[in-house]
Amino acid sequence: MAMDAAEIERLIKAGFPDAQVVIQDLRGDGDHYAAHVVSAAFKGKSRVQQHQLVYQALRGNMGNALHALALQTAAPED
């Protein structure tokens, strides 16, 4: 069962309440998304660490209900 964009955004915002999140359905199939996430929680972390934090926020759905997620992460600019 595929996830919808609103559920992906809800999970990410639950993990990062300050996050600015933009979700895009890449194919219109509810299975391939792109996400751009900006959060202060990413400050001082490598890109890999940032992505790992987002995957944790998705609570095991990555690779299951969520097949593909093109992820861009960043800390807010001061």
Secondary structure as UniProt FT lines:
FT   HELIX           5..15
FT   TURN            17..18
FT   STRAND          20..25
FT   STRAND          32..38
FT   HELIX           40..42
FT   TURN            43..44
FT   HELIX           47..57
FT   TURN            58..60
FT   TURN            63..65
FT   STRAND          68..74
//
